[in-house]
Amino acid sequence: MRHLRLWRRFFAQAVVRETHYRAHFLTTLLVGLVQLGLGIVPTLLLFGFTQEVHGWTRAEVITLVGVYQVVTGLIATFIAPNLNRMTSYLTEGELDAVLLRPVSSQFYLTFRWINVAELSNVASGIIVLVFGLVQSGLTPDFGEVLQAVVLAACGLVLLTAVWSAMSYLAFWLQSVGAIGVVYLSTVEAGRYPLTFFPVAVRTFLTFAFPVAFATSYPVQALSGDLGWGSVALGIGLSAVAVLLIRLLWQRGLRTYASASS
């Protein structure tokens, strides 16, 4: 509960900060809409020549783009502002002050900063998601919606865990600033259905870099093509990922030498 109250204060401060920079909000909204449009254009071009690709219709792929926009919007809102700072935390001595706080240092460094403006991209993603569902004629029941939400949440946890693991390399490397660029470039694969890729790439995008749990699987759940077994797998992988990330953080702290001393 203490951590939840602390996060609520983080969010309140972010909202207050955002009200002072309205131009930033408008710019973020405009950039998000452009990115969303660029994500839909390839789909429209592809399905201009066919009605179905590897079992996916145009409306289902549009739904997928909407889910992708929601997930990446949440990452950009709550995760990216923090993990992009990891190098400076570890190399400029900022971690020293965090370790003195009566709160989990890992929690603080992962959730301290929030970019509220990115929530506009989450909203636009939801609109595209609903539009895709209407166009596809899908009417998922409560169980299918619940499966999709849980799978998307698992995907969000897994993707955060992957980026965190990559960022924690700063304990042993001089800089990990470029890792964020590599991560975001790989996440782009989530714009497309998993079945569009070769088997080896599908395996990579499911277990090594599990973007499939954040995009393709939720849409398949809404279509009624997945069962609770996939949900259980996602929950299990998420639990293991959180545990491993916690262990990696603790290992990193044992090797940390104050950069300010």
C-alpha positions, -999 to 999 in steps of 0.1 A, spaced: 0 0 0 29 24 7 42 19 -28 7 24 -43 3 57 -24 38 68 -35 29 60 -72 -3 80 -68 18 110 -58 41 104 -88 10 105 -111 -4 136 -94 29 154 -98 31 144 -135 -4 158 -141 5 191 -125 38 192 -145 19 185 -177 -5 214 -172 25 237 -174 36 224 -208 4 222 -229 25 225 -261 42 192 -252 8 175 -249 -3 187 -283 30 178 -299 28 143 -284 -8 139 -296 2 149 -331 32 126 -333 11 97 -319 -16 102 -346 11 103 -373 27 71 -360 -8 55 -358 -15 65 -394 19 51 -406 10 19 -388 -23 15 -406 -11 24 -441 9 -8 -447 -22 -28 -437 -44 -9 -461 -19 -14 -489 -14 -51 -482 -51 -59 -481 -58 -39 -512 -48 -70 -531 -62 -98 -509 -90 -104 -484 -69 -125 -460 -33 -132 -451 -23 -162 -430 -58 -163 -415 -59 -126 -407 -84 -102 -422 -79 -65 -427 -102 -56 -398 -84 -80 -375 -50 -65 -384 -64 -30 -377 -76 -43 -344 -40 -55 -338 -26 -20 -346 -50 -6 -321 -38 -30 -294 -2 -22 -303 -9 15 -299 -24 10 -265 5 -12 -252 32 11 -266 14 41 -253 14 26 -218 51 18 -220 58 54 -232 37 68 -204 49 48 -174 81 28 -183 102 46 -209 107 79 -190 123 58 -162 144 32 -180 158 58 -204 173 74 -174 190 43 -161 225 51 -173 225 85 -156 212 70 -124 241 45 -122 269 66 -137 262 101 -123 256 91 -87 218 96 -87 212 61 -74 230 70 -42 202 93 -31 175 67 -41 191 40 -20 187 62 11 149 64 6 126 42 27 112 26 -4 123 -1 -29 150 14 -51 139 -8 -80 103 4 -77 114 40 -75 136 39 -105 111 20 -126 80 41 -119 92 75 -106 86 95 -139 53 95 -158 47 111 -192 10 119 -190 8 132 -226 14 97 -239 -20 87 -226 -34 104 -257 -19 76 -277 -35 50 -255 -69 67 -262 -63 68 -299 -53 31 -298 -86 22 -280 -105 40 -307 -87 21 -335 -92 -11 -315 -130 -6 -313 -132 4 -349 -113 -28 -360 -136 -50 -339 -167 -33 -354 -154 -38 -389 -145 -74 -383 -180 -82 -369 -164 -98 -338 -186 -98 -307 -163 -113 -280 -180 -124 -248 -168 -115 -213 -145 -145 -211 -127 -136 -243 -124 -99 -233 -109 -110 -200 -85 -133 -217 -74 -104 -240 -69 -80 -211 -49 -105 -191 -27 -114 -220 -21 -78 -229 -12 -71 -192 12 -101 -192 27 -88 -225 32 -54 -208 49 -70 -178 71 -92 -200 82 -63 -223 90 -42 -192 110 -70 -178 130 -74 -210 138 -36 -212 146 -36 -175 171 -65 -179 187 -46 -208 189 -14 -188 204 -31 -158 234 -39 -179 245 -4 -169 257 -19 -137 285 -36 -157 287 -15 -188 297 22 -191 265 31 -210 233 15 -221 217 45 -238 215 28 -272 196 -2 -257 164 18 -256 167 24 -294 172 -13 -300 143 -22 -278 118 2 -294 129 -9 -329 123 -46 -320 89 -37 -305 78 -25 -339 74 -62 -348 43 -61 -327 24 -41 -353 21 -73 -374 4 -107 -366 28 -134 -353 19 -157 -382 34 -132 -407 69 -142 -395 89 -174 -400 88 -201 -372 122 -191 -358 111 -154 -355 78 -164 -340 96 -183 -313 119 -153 -306 89 -129 -304 70 -153 -280 97 -163 -255 129 -142 -259 113 -109 -268 76 -117 -259 58 -89 -279 33 -116 -291 17 -116 -257 11 -79 -259 -4 -77 -294 -11 -109 -314 -24 -131 -286 -49 -105 -272 -65 -101 -307 -66 -139 -311 -83 -141 -278 -109 -115 -289 -115 -137 -320 -121 -168 -298 -90 -185 -312 -71 -189 -278 -80 -208 -247 -71 -203 -210 -40 -224 -215 -23 -194 -233 -34 -171 -205 -19 -195 -179 13 -195 -199 14 -157 -200 8 -155 -163 35 -181 -155 61 -164 -178 53 -130 -162 58 -143 -127 92 -159 -137 102 -127 -155 95 -105 -124 114 -129 -102 144 -129 -125 144 -91 -128 143 -88 -91 173 -112 -87 192 -93 -115 186 -60 -98 199 -73 -64 229 -88 -81 236 -54 -98 234 -36 -65 260 -59 -50 284 -48 -77 275 -11 -76 301 14 -64 289 49 -57 296 72 -87 296 102 -64 323 92 -40 
